[in-house]
Amino acid sequence: MTDSSEIGAYETKTRLPAFLRAVQAGERFTITQRGKPVAELVPYGTTRRRVQVDAAERMKAFMRKHEPVAGVDVKAMIEEGRD
């Protein structure tokens, strides 16, 4: 994952076409307002992939920290939950 460059809101407004071309080429930008991040300008579709990758990484970390549950009949639990 590439790092994003910070750009001010005013600069974004005045140079939007140039930033959109850069985003189409794969660049990422963090838009700031008074020095504080307020938005990200990223290629379309990358946010969803990033959320999925982050979720998978969190699940892997959880699984590394916790022992597997033994002696549980998952199928019986599923059936018990069905009406």
Phi and psi restraints in degrees (range 20) as a CNS / XPLOR table:
assign (resid 1 and name C) (resid 2 and name N)
       (resid 2 and name CA) (resid 2 and name C) 1.0 -82.5 20.0 2
assign (resid 2 and name N) (resid 2 and name CA)
       (resid 2 and name C) (resid 3 and name N) 1.0 150.9 20.0 2
assign (resid 2 and name C) (resid 3 and name N)
       (resid 3 and name CA) (resid 3 and name C) 1.0 -73.6 20.0 2
assign (resid 3 and name N) (resid 3 and name CA)
       (resid 3 and name C) (resid 4 and name N) 1.0 153.6 20.0 2
assign (resid 3 and name C) (resid 4 and name N)
       (resid 4 and name CA) (resid 4 and name C) 1.0 -101.3 20.0 2
assign (resid 4 and name N) (resid 4 and name CA)
       (resid 4 and name C) (resid 5 and name N) 1.0 151.7 20.0 2
assign (resid 4 and name C) (resid 5 and name N)
       (resid 5 and name CA) (resid 5 and name C) 1.0 -92.0 20.0 2
assign (resid 5 and name N) (resid 5 and name CA)
       (resid 5 and name C) (resid 6 and name N) 1.0 144.8 20.0 2
assign (resid 5 and name C) (resid 6 and name N)
       (resid 6 and name CA) (resid 6 and name C) 1.0 -90.0 20.0 2
assign (resid 6 and name N) (resid 6 and name CA)
       (resid 6 and name C) (resid 7 and name N) 1.0 135.1 20.0 2
assign (resid 6 and name C) (resid 7 and name N)
       (resid 7 and name CA) (resid 7 and name C) 1.0 -135.5 20.0 2
assign (resid 7 and name N) (resid 7 and name CA)
       (resid 7 and name C) (resid 8 and name N) 1.0 145.6 20.0 2
assign (resid 7 and name C) (resid 8 and name N)
       (resid 8 and name CA) (resid 8 and name C) 1.0 -76.3 20.0 2
assign (resid 8 and name N) (resid 8 and name CA)
       (resid 8 and name C) (resid 9 and name N) 1.0 156.7 20.0 2
assign (resid 8 and name C) (resid 9 and name N)
       (resid 9 and name CA) (resid 9 and name C) 1.0 -60.9 20.0 2
assign (resid 9 and name N) (resid 9 and name CA)
       (resid 9 and name C) (resid 10 and name N) 1.0 -41.6 20.0 2
assign (resid 9 and name C) (resid 10 and name N)
       (resid 10 and name CA) (resid 10 and name C) 1.0 -64.5 20.0 2
assign (resid 10 and name N) (resid 10 and name CA)
       (resid 10 and name C) (resid 11 and name N) 1.0 -45.0 20.0 2
assign (resid 10 and name C) (resid 11 and name N)
       (resid 11 and name CA) (resid 11 and name C) 1.0 -61.3 20.0 2
assign (resid 11 and name N) (resid 11 and name CA)
       (resid 11 and name C) (resid 12 and name N) 1.0 -39.3 20.0 2
assign (resid 11 and name C) (resid 12 and name N)
       (resid 12 and name CA) (resid 12 and name C) 1.0 -59.6 20.0 2
assign (resid 12 and name N) (resid 12 and name CA)
       (resid 12 and name C) (resid 13 and name N) 1.0 -45.7 20.0 2
assign (resid 12 and name C) (resid 13 and name N)
       (resid 13 and name CA) (resid 13 and name C) 1.0 -63.7 20.0 2
assign (resid 13 and name N) (resid 13 and name CA)
       (resid 13 and name C) (resid 14 and name N) 1.0 -42.9 20.0 2
assign (resid 13 and name C) (resid 14 and name N)
       (resid 14 and name CA) (resid 14 and name C) 1.0 -78.0 20.0 2
assign (resid 14 and name N) (resid 14 and name CA)
       (resid 14 and name C) (resid 15 and name N) 1.0 -24.0 20.0 2
assign (resid 14 and name C) (resid 15 and name N)
       (resid 15 and name CA) (resid 15 and name C) 1.0 -122.4 20.0 2
assign (resid 15 and name N) (resid 15 and name CA)
       (resid 15 and name C) (resid 16 and name N) 1.0 27.9 20.0 2
assign (resid 15 and name C) (resid 16 and name N)
       (resid 16 and name CA) (resid 16 and name C) 1.0 -53.9 20.0 2
assign (resid 16 and name N) (resid 16 and name CA)
       (resid 16 and name C) (resid 17 and name N) 1.0 -46.1 20.0 2
assign (resid 16 and name C) (resid 17 and name N)
       (resid 17 and name CA) (resid 17 and name C) 1.0 -56.5 20.0 2
assign (resid 17 and name N) (resid 17 and name CA)
       (resid 17 and name C) (resid 18 and name N) 1.0 -40.4 20.0 2
assign (resid 17 and name C) (resid 18 and name N)
       (resid 18 and name CA) (resid 18 and name C) 1.0 -66.6 20.0 2
assign (resid 18 and name N) (resid 18 and name CA)
       (resid 18 and name C) (resid 19 and name N) 1.0 -40.8 20.0 2
assign (resid 18 and name C) (resid 19 and name N)
       (resid 19 and name CA) (resid 19 and name C) 1.0 -66.7 20.0 2
assign (resid 19 and name N) (resid 19 and name CA)
       (resid 19 and name C) (resid 20 and name N) 1.0 -38.0 20.0 2
assign (resid 19 and name C) (resid 20 and name N)
       (resid 20 and name CA) (resid 20 and name C) 1.0 -63.8 20.0 2
assign (resid 20 and name N) (resid 20 and name CA)
       (resid 20 and name C) (resid 21 and name N) 1.0 -39.0 20.0 2
assign (resid 20 and name C) (resid 21 and name N)
       (resid 21 and name CA) (resid 21 and name C) 1.0 -63.2 20.0 2
assign (resid 21 and name N) (resid 21 and name CA)
       (resid 21 and name C) (resid 22 and name N) 1.0 -41.2 20.0 2
assign (resid 21 and name C) (resid 22 and name N)
       (resid 22 and name CA) (resid 22 and name C) 1.0 -65.0 20.0 2
assign (resid 22 and name N) (resid 22 and name CA)
       (resid 22 and name C) (resid 23 and name N) 1.0 -39.4 20.0 2
assign (resid 22 and name C) (resid 23 and name N)
       (resid 23 and name CA) (resid 23 and name C) 1.0 -65.8 20.0 2
assign (resid 23 and name N) (resid 23 and name CA)
       (resid 23 and name C) (resid 24 and name N) 1.0 -40.0 20.0 2
assign (resid 23 and name C) (resid 24 and name N)
       (resid 24 and name CA) (resid 24 and name C) 1.0 -60.5 20.0 2
assign (resid 24 and name N) (resid 24 and name CA)
       (resid 24 and name C) (resid 25 and name N) 1.0 -29.1 20.0 2
assign (resid 24 and name C) (resid 25 and name N)
       (resid 25 and name CA) (resid 25 and name C) 1.0 -84.1 20.0 2
assign (resid 25 and name N) (resid 25 and name CA)
       (resid 25 and name C) (resid 26 and name N) 1.0 0.6 20.0 2
assign (resid 25 and name C) (resid 26 and name N)
       (resid 26 and name CA) (resid 26 and name C) 1.0 107.2 20.0 2
assign (resid 26 and name N) (resid 26 and name CA)
       (resid 26 and name C) (resid 27 and name N) 1.0 -1.9 20.0 2
assign (resid 26 and name C) (resid 27 and name N)
       (resid 27 and name CA) (resid 27 and name C) 1.0 -76.2 20.0 2
assign (resid 27 and name N) (resid 27 and name CA)
       (resid 27 and name C) (resid 28 and name N) 1.0 159.7 20.0 2
assign (resid 27 and name C) (resid 28 and name N)
       (resid 28 and name CA) (resid 28 and name C) 1.0 -127.5 20.0 2
assign (resid 28 and name N) (resid 28 and name CA)
       (resid 28 and name C) (resid 29 and name N) 1.0 144.3 20.0 2
assign (resid 28 and name C) (resid 29 and name N)
       (resid 29 and name CA) (resid 29 and name C) 1.0 -133.3 20.0 2
assign (resid 29 and name N) (resid 29 and name CA)
       (resid 29 and name C) (resid 30 and name N) 1.0 142.4 20.0 2
assign (resid 29 and name C) (resid 30 and name N)
       (resid 30 and name CA) (resid 30 and name C) 1.0 -103.9 20.0 2
assign (resid 30 and name N) (resid 30 and name CA)
       (resid 30 and name C) (resid 31 and name N) 1.0 121.0 20.0 2
assign (resid 30 and name C) (resid 31 and name N)
       (resid 31 and name CA) (resid 31 and name C) 1.0 -90.0 20.0 2
assign (resid 31 and name N) (resid 31 and name CA)
       (resid 31 and name C) (resid 32 and name N) 1.0 129.5 20.0 2
assign (resid 31 and name C) (resid 32 and name N)
       (resid 32 and name CA) (resid 32 and name C) 1.0 -114.8 20.0 2
assign (resid 32 and name N) (resid 32 and name CA)
       (resid 32 and name C) (resid 33 and name N) 1.0 155.6 20.0 2
assign (resid 32 and name C) (resid 33 and name N)
       (resid 33 and name CA) (resid 33 and name C) 1.0 -132.6 20.0 2
assign (resid 33 and name N) (resid 33 and name CA)
       (resid 33 and name C) (resid 34 and name N) 1.0 116.8 20.0 2
assign (resid 33 and name C) (resid 34 and name N)
       (resid 34 and name CA) (resid 34 and name C) 1.0 55.2 20.0 2
assign (resid 34 and name N) (resid 34 and name CA)
       (resid 34 and name C) (resid 35 and name N) 1.0 38.3 20.0 2
assign (resid 34 and name C) (resid 35 and name N)
       (resid 35 and name CA) (resid 35 and name C) 1.0 82.3 20.0 2
assign (resid 35 and name N) (resid 35 and name CA)
       (resid 35 and name C) (resid 36 and name N) 1.0 -2.3 20.0 2
assign (resid 35 and name C) (resid 36 and name N)
       (resid 36 and name CA) (resid 36 and name C) 1.0 -107.4 20.0 2
assign (resid 36 and name N) (resid 36 and name CA)
       (resid 36 and name C) (resid 37 and name N) 1.0 133.6 20.0 2
assign (resid 36 and name C) (resid 37 and name N)
       (resid 37 and name CA) (resid 37 and name C) 1.0 -61.3 20.0 2
assign (resid 37 and name N) (resid 37 and name CA)
       (resid 37 and name C) (resid 38 and name N) 1.0 132.9 20.0 2
assign (resid 37 and name C) (resid 38 and name N)
       (resid 38 and name CA) (resid 38 and name C) 1.0 -126.2 20.0 2
assign (resid 38 and name N) (resid 38 and name CA)
       (resid 38 and name C) (resid 39 and name N) 1.0 -20.3 20.0 2
assign (resid 38 and name C) (resid 39 and name N)
       (resid 39 and name CA) (resid 39 and name C) 1.0 -161.8 20.0 2
assign (resid 39 and name N) (resid 39 and name CA)
       (resid 39 and name C) (resid 40 and name N) 1.0 164.2 20.0 2
assign (resid 39 and name C) (resid 40 and name N)
       (resid 40 and name CA) (resid 40 and name C) 1.0 -121.1 20.0 2
assign (resid 40 and name N) (resid 40 and name CA)
       (resid 40 and name C) (resid 41 and name N) 1.0 139.5 20.0 2
assign (resid 40 and name C) (resid 41 and name N)
       (resid 41 and name CA) (resid 41 and name C) 1.0 -111.6 20.0 2
assign (resid 41 and name N) (resid 41 and name CA)
       (resid 41 and name C) (resid 42 and name N) 1.0 106.3 20.0 2
assign (resid 41 and name C) (resid 42 and name N)
       (resid 42 and name CA) (resid 42 and name C) 1.0 -132.0 20.0 2
assign (resid 42 and name N) (resid 42 and name CA)
       (resid 42 and name C) (resid 43 and name N) 1.0 158.1 20.0 2
assign (resid 42 and name C) (resid 43 and name N)
       (resid 43 and name CA) (resid 43 and name C) 1.0 -57.5 20.0 2
assign (resid 43 and name N) (resid 43 and name CA)
       (resid 43 and name C) (resid 44 and name N) 1.0 143.2 20.0 2
assign (resid 43 and name C) (resid 44 and name N)
       (resid 44 and name CA) (resid 44 and name C) 1.0 -57.0 20.0 2
assign (resid 44 and name N) (resid 44 and name CA)
       (resid 44 and name C) (resid 45 and name N) 1.0 134.8 20.0 2
assign (resid 44 and name C) (resid 45 and name N)
       (resid 45 and name CA) (resid 45 and name C) 1.0 90.0 20.0 2
assign (resid 45 and name N) (resid 45 and name CA)
       (resid 45 and name C) (resid 46 and name N) 1.0 -14.1 20.0 2
assign (resid 45 and name C) (resid 46 and name N)
       (resid 46 and name CA) (resid 46 and name C) 1.0 -74.9 20.0 2
assign (resid 46 and name N) (resid 46 and name CA)
       (resid 46 and name C) (resid 47 and name N) 1.0 -28.5 20.0 2
assign (resid 46 and name C) (resid 47 and name N)
       (resid 47 and name CA) (resid 47 and name C) 1.0 -63.9 20.0 2
assign (resid 47 and name N) (resid 47 and name CA)
       (resid 47 and name C) (resid 48 and name N) 1.0 -44.5 20.0 2
assign (resid 47 and name C) (resid 48 and name N)
       (resid 48 and name CA) (resid 48 and name C) 1.0 -62.4 20.0 2
assign (resid 48 and name N) (resid 48 and name CA)
       (resid 48 and name C) (resid 49 and name N) 1.0 -43.9 20.0 2
assign (resid 48 and name C) (resid 49 and name N)
       (resid 49 and name CA) (resid 49 and name C) 1.0 -62.4 20.0 2
assign (resid 49 and name N) (resid 49 and name CA)
       (resid 49 and name C) (resid 50 and name N) 1.0 -40.5 20.0 2
assign (resid 49 and name C) (resid 50 and name N)
       (resid 50 and name CA) (resid 50 and name C) 1.0 -63.9 20.0 2
assign (resid 50 and name N) (resid 50 and name CA)
       (resid 50 and name C) (resid 51 and name N) 1.0 -41.1 20.0 2
assign (resid 50 and name C) (resid 51 and name N)
       (resid 51 and name CA) (resid 51 and name C) 1.0 -62.2 20.0 2
assign (resid 51 and name N) (resid 51 and name CA)
       (resid 51 and name C) (resid 52 and name N) 1.0 -42.6 20.0 2
assign (resid 51 and name C) (resid 52 and name N)
       (resid 52 and name CA) (resid 52 and name C) 1.0 -65.1 20.0 2
assign (resid 52 and name N) (resid 52 and name CA)
       (resid 52 and name C) (resid 53 and name N) 1.0 -43.5 20.0 2
assign (resid 52 and name C) (resid 53 and name N)
       (resid 53 and name CA) (resid 53 and name C) 1.0 -65.1 20.0 2
assign (resid 53 and name N) (resid 53 and name CA)
       (resid 53 and name C) (resid 54 and name N) 1.0 -43.3 20.0 2
assign (resid 53 and name C) (resid 54 and name N)
       (resid 54 and name CA) (resid 54 and name C) 1.0 -60.8 20.0 2
assign (resid 54 and name N) (resid 54 and name CA)
       (resid 54 and name C) (resid 55 and name N) 1.0 -42.5 20.0 2
assign (resid 54 and name C) (resid 55 and name N)
       (resid 55 and name CA) (resid 55 and name C) 1.0 -62.8 20.0 2
assign (resid 55 and name N) (resid 55 and name CA)
       (resid 55 and name C) (resid 56 and name N) 1.0 -42.9 20.0 2
assign (resid 55 and name C) (resid 56 and name N)
       (resid 56 and name CA) (resid 56 and name C) 1.0 -63.8 20.0 2
assign (resid 56 and name N) (resid 56 and name CA)
       (resid 56 and name C) (resid 57 and name N) 1.0 -40.8 20.0 2
assign (resid 56 and name C) (resid 57 and name N)
       (resid 57 and name CA) (resid 57 and name C) 1.0 -65.4 20.0 2
assign (resid 57 and name N) (resid 57 and name CA)
       (resid 57 and name C) (resid 58 and name N) 1.0 -40.7 20.0 2
assign (resid 57 and name C) (resid 58 and name N)
       (resid 58 and name CA) (resid 58 and name C) 1.0 -63.9 20.0 2
assign (resid 58 and name N) (resid 58 and name CA)
       (resid 58 and name C) (resid 59 and name N) 1.0 -39.0 20.0 2
assign (resid 58 and name C) (resid 59 and name N)
       (resid 59 and name CA) (resid 59 and name C) 1.0 -66.4 20.0 2
assign (resid 59 and name N) (resid 59 and name CA)
       (resid 59 and name C) (resid 60 and name N) 1.0 -41.7 20.0 2
assign (resid 59 and name C) (resid 60 and name N)
       (resid 60 and name CA) (resid 60 and name C) 1.0 -62.0 20.0 2
assign (resid 60 and name N) (resid 60 and name CA)
       (resid 60 and name C) (resid 61 and name N) 1.0 -42.5 20.0 2
assign (resid 60 and name C) (resid 61 and name N)
       (resid 61 and name CA) (resid 61 and name C) 1.0 -63.5 20.0 2
assign (resid 61 and name N) (resid 61 and name CA)
       (resid 61 and name C) (resid 62 and name N) 1.0 -41.4 20.0 2
assign (resid 61 and name C) (resid 62 and name N)
       (resid 62 and name CA) (resid 62 and name C) 1.0 -61.1 20.0 2
assign (resid 62 and name N) (resid 62 and name CA)
       (resid 62 and name C) (resid 63 and name N) 1.0 -45.0 20.0 2
assign (resid 62 and name C) (resid 63 and name N)
       (resid 63 and name CA) (resid 63 and name C) 1.0 -66.2 20.0 2
assign (resid 63 and name N) (resid 63 and name CA)
       (resid 63 and name C) (resid 64 and name N) 1.0 -32.9 20.0 2
assign (resid 63 and name C) (resid 64 and name N)
       (resid 64 and name CA) (resid 64 and name C) 1.0 -68.8 20.0 2
assign (resid 64 and name N) (resid 64 and name CA)
       (resid 64 and name C) (resid 65 and name N) 1.0 -32.0 20.0 2
assign (resid 64 and name C) (resid 65 and name N)
       (resid 65 and name CA) (resid 65 and name C) 1.0 -85.4 20.0 2
assign (resid 65 and name N) (resid 65 and name CA)
       (resid 65 and name C) (resid 66 and name N) 1.0 -19.5 20.0 2
assign (resid 65 and name C) (resid 66 and name N)
       (resid 66 and name CA) (resid 66 and name C) 1.0 -119.1 20.0 2
assign (resid 66 and name N) (resid 66 and name CA)
       (resid 66 and name C) (resid 67 and name N) 1.0 141.9 20.0 2
assign (resid 66 and name C) (resid 67 and name N)
       (resid 67 and name CA) (resid 67 and name C) 1.0 -72.6 20.0 2
assign (resid 67 and name N) (resid 67 and name CA)
       (resid 67 and name C) (resid 68 and name N) 1.0 146.4 20.0 2
assign (resid 67 and name C) (resid 68 and name N)
       (resid 68 and name CA) (resid 68 and name C) 1.0 -64.1 20.0 2
assign (resid 68 and name N) (resid 68 and name CA)
       (resid 68 and name C) (resid 69 and name N) 1.0 146.8 20.0 2
assign (resid 68 and name C) (resid 69 and name N)
       (resid 69 and name CA) (resid 69 and name C) 1.0 -79.2 20.0 2
assign (resid 69 and name N) (resid 69 and name CA)
       (resid 69 and name C) (resid 70 and name N) 1.0 126.2 20.0 2
assign (resid 69 and name C) (resid 70 and name N)
       (resid 70 and name CA) (resid 70 and name C) 1.0 -107.9 20.0 2
assign (resid 70 and name N) (resid 70 and name CA)
       (resid 70 and name C) (resid 71 and name N) 1.0 151.1 20.0 2
assign (resid 70 and name C) (resid 71 and name N)
       (resid 71 and name CA) (resid 71 and name C) 1.0 76.2 20.0 2
assign (resid 71 and name N) (resid 71 and name CA)
       (resid 71 and name C) (resid 72 and name N) 1.0 20.8 20.0 2
assign (resid 71 and name C) (resid 72 and name N)
       (resid 72 and name CA) (resid 72 and name C) 1.0 -110.6 20.0 2
assign (resid 72 and name N) (resid 72 and name CA)
       (resid 72 and name C) (resid 73 and name N) 1.0 129.2 20.0 2
assign (resid 72 and name C) (resid 73 and name N)
       (resid 73 and name CA) (resid 73 and name C) 1.0 -91.8 20.0 2
assign (resid 73 and name N) (resid 73 and name CA)
       (resid 73 and name C) (resid 74 and name N) 1.0 94.2 20.0 2
assign (resid 73 and name C) (resid 74 and name N)
       (resid 74 and name CA) (resid 74 and name C) 1.0 -61.4 20.0 2
assign (resid 74 and name N) (resid 74 and name CA)
       (resid 74 and name C) (resid 75 and name N) 1.0 -41.2 20.0 2
assign (resid 74 and name C) (resid 75 and name N)
       (resid 75 and name CA) (resid 75 and name C) 1.0 -59.7 20.0 2
assign (resid 75 and name N) (resid 75 and name CA)
       (resid 75 and name C) (resid 76 and name N) 1.0 -43.0 20.0 2
assign (resid 75 and name C) (resid 76 and name N)
       (resid 76 and name CA) (resid 76 and name C) 1.0 -63.9 20.0 2
assign (resid 76 and name N) (resid 76 and name CA)
       (resid 76 and name C) (resid 77 and name N) 1.0 -37.8 20.0 2
assign (resid 76 and name C) (resid 77 and name N)
       (resid 77 and name CA) (resid 77 and name C) 1.0 -65.0 20.0 2
assign (resid 77 and name N) (resid 77 and name CA)
       (resid 77 and name C) (resid 78 and name N) 1.0 -39.2 20.0 2
assign (resid 77 and name C) (resid 78 and name N)
       (resid 78 and name CA) (resid 78 and name C) 1.0 -64.8 20.0 2
assign (resid 78 and name N) (resid 78 and name CA)
       (resid 78 and name C) (resid 79 and name N) 1.0 -47.8 20.0 2
assign (resid 78 and name C) (resid 79 and name N)
       (resid 79 and name CA) (resid 79 and name C) 1.0 -61.8 20.0 2
assign (resid 79 and name N) (resid 79 and name CA)
       (resid 79 and name C) (resid 80 and name N) 1.0 -38.0 20.0 2
assign (resid 79 and name C) (resid 80 and name N)
       (resid 80 and name CA) (resid 80 and name C) 1.0 -63.7 20.0 2
assign (resid 80 and name N) (resid 80 and name CA)
       (resid 80 and name C) (resid 81 and name N) 1.0 -33.0 20.0 2
assign (resid 80 and name C) (resid 81 and name N)
       (resid 81 and name CA) (resid 81 and name C) 1.0 -78.8 20.0 2
assign (resid 81 and name N) (resid 81 and name CA)
       (resid 81 and name C) (resid 82 and name N) 1.0 -11.7 20.0 2
assign (resid 81 and name C) (resid 82 and name N)
       (resid 82 and name CA) (resid 82 and name C) 1.0 -87.3 20.0 2
assign (resid 82 and name N) (resid 82 and name CA)
       (resid 82 and name C) (resid 83 and name N) 1.0 141.7 20.0 2
